[in-house]
Amino acid sequence: MIRAIITDFDGTLVDTFEANFRAYQKAFSECGIVLTVEKYRECFGLRYDGFMSSMGIVDEDVVNKIKELKKNYYPMFFECLIPNYTLIDMINTFHQMGGKTAIASTARKENLMSAVGALDLQKYFDVILTGVDVEHGKPEPEIYNKTMTVMGVTSKETLIFEDSDIGIGAAIASGAKYIRVTPEWFEYGRNENS
C-alpha cells in the first residue's frame, strides 16, 4: 500500500526550465560566459556542482558569483514558472486523505523555497528536502532514502514522481515505485489557467 508520495521539483512539480535558464543566462553573462539553451538543456537536472563541472567552470570565485547572482535573478522570472496542476491536484487529494507527501530535490534550498512560496505550494507537503540536506546528488538515491526515513515509510510504501533520466535513476536505486512525468502532464494547467 502506498503511504507516501515524493515528488521532484524542477521539471516534475513545476516546469522551471525557462525561469532557471533565464536567471542562469543573466548570471553567466555578468561573468562573461555564454550559456545557450542547448547547453543548459544538457545539464538540466544536475546538481549545481555537476552543472558547473559540465560547463567547465572551475574557478571557485566564478562558481560562487554565479550562484549568488542566480539566486537574486531567479525571482525576476517567476512568471515563467508553470505548475503541474495534474500532479498538484493528485498530491493534494492524497494529502487530504492522510497520505504523507514530500518534495525531494537536490536544488539549492533558497531557490526552491522561493519558488514554492511564490506558487503557495508548501501547504501540500509534510516534508521538503533539498540539496543542502544530502551529500550526493541524483542519480544517487540519497535524497529519496533520506526523505523516506524522515517520513517513516519504506520504499515499498512510496511512490516517486520524476521527470529526468537522472532522477529516474535515483528513484529506481531507492527501491520505490515511480512514475515518469512527461510534458503532457503540464497541459491541464496551461489549458485551464491560460
N, C-alpha and C positions, 0 to 999 in steps of 0.2 A: 504494500500500500504506500502511495506517495504521501509523505507528511511534510515535505519541504520543496519549494521551488526556488532555485537560484538562477539569476539572470546576469549575464554580462551587461555592460552598459553601452559602450561605443559600438554602434552598428547593430545592436540587438534590441535593447530597450529604447534607445534613441539613435536616430541617424545623425551622427555628429560629424560626419565626414567633411562637409562643406565648412562648417564653423571652425573645426580644428585646422583644416587646410588653410583657410584664410588667415587665421591667427598665427599659425606657424610660418606661412609665407611672409607675412609682415615682419615677424621677428627675425627670420632668416635674412630678409632684405636689409634690415638695420645692421646686420653683421656682415654684409657684403656677400651673402651666399644666395644663389638662386635655387628655389625649391619649385619643381614642376609638379603638376597634378599627377603625372605618370609615376614619378619617383615616390611621391607621398603615398600613392595607392599601393605600391610595392611594400611599403613599410607599415601600412595601416594595420593595427592590431599588435604591433611590437611595443614592449615596454620602452620608456623613454631612453634608457641607456642603450638598448638594442637599436632604437631608431637613430640615435646619434652615431653609433658604430657603423650602421648601414650607410649613413650619409658621409662617412669618412671624417667626422668631426671629432678630434681627439683633444684639442686644446680645452682644458678644464674651464678657463675663463669664458671662452665662447660657449661651451656647453651650459654653464650656469647663466650666462647672459640670455641665451635663447630661452631657457626655462622660465626665467623671470619675466621676460618680455611677453612670452606666450601666455603666461598666467594673466598678465594685465590686459592683453588684447582679446582673449577668448570671449569675455562677456560682450564685447562690441559686436560679435557675430552671432549672438544667441537667436536672432530672428531666423537664422538658417537651420536651427535645430528642428528635427522632425520626429515627434514622439511616435512610438509604435503602439497605437491605441488598441490594436488587436491583442497584443501581449499585455498591455497595461490593464485592460478590462478583465482578461483571464486571471492575472495576478490579483487584482482587486477582489474578484469573486472568491478565489481560493483563500485569500487572507481573511475575508469576512466569514468564511465557513470554518475558520480556526486553523488553517494551514500556516506553516511558517514560511516566510518569504525573505529573500536577501538579494542584494546586488553584490557581485564579486567581480571586481575589475582591477587590473594592475595599473590603471591610470593614476595620475597624480591626484592625491586626495583633494587639494584645493580646487582643481579644475572640475573634478567630478561633482563635488558637493555644491559648487557654484551653479553648475547646470541643473543638478537635481533640485536645488532651491528655486531656480528660475522657473522650472516647469512644475513645481509643487508636487514632486513625486515621493518625497520622504514618507508621507503618510501610509504608503502601501507596503513599507518594508520594516521588518523587525531588526535586520542587521544590514549594515553597509560596510564592506571591507574594500580597501584599495591597495595600491602598490606599496604604501608605507607599512602595511601590515604583514608583508611577506618578504622573504629574501630573494626568491626566484620567481621570475615572470613566466607566463604561459610560453610554451606548451607544458611546462612543469605543472603538475596538478595542485601545487601548494595552496593557492588561493581558494580552490574549491574544497580541499581537505580541511583547511582551517575554518572555512565558513560552516561546513557540516558539523565540525567539532563545537563551534560556538553555539550553533542551534540545537545541538544534542540529538542529531539524526545520523543515520548510517547512509552509506552510498546507495544501498538497496531502497531506501526511503526517499531518495532525492531525484528530482528531475531538473536538469540544467538546460537553459536556453542559450545558444551561442550562434554566432554568425560566421566567424573566420575559421580557416583550417587550423590555425594556431590554437584558437580557443576550443575547437572540437577535439584536438589532440589532448588538451588539458582535461576536458570533460571525460573522455574515454579513459585516460590514465587514472582518473579519480574513482572509476568503477561505477559512477552514477549513470542513470539513463539520461539521454539528451535528445533535444530536438534542434535541428538547424533552422535558424531564422533566415529567410531569403527576402530580397527586396519587395516581393509581393505582399508581405506582411504589413508593409507601410501604406499600402494603397487605401485601406479603410480610413486611416487618419487624413490622408490627402483629400479623399473624396468627401468625407463627412464635414471636414473643417475648413474647406477652402472657400 
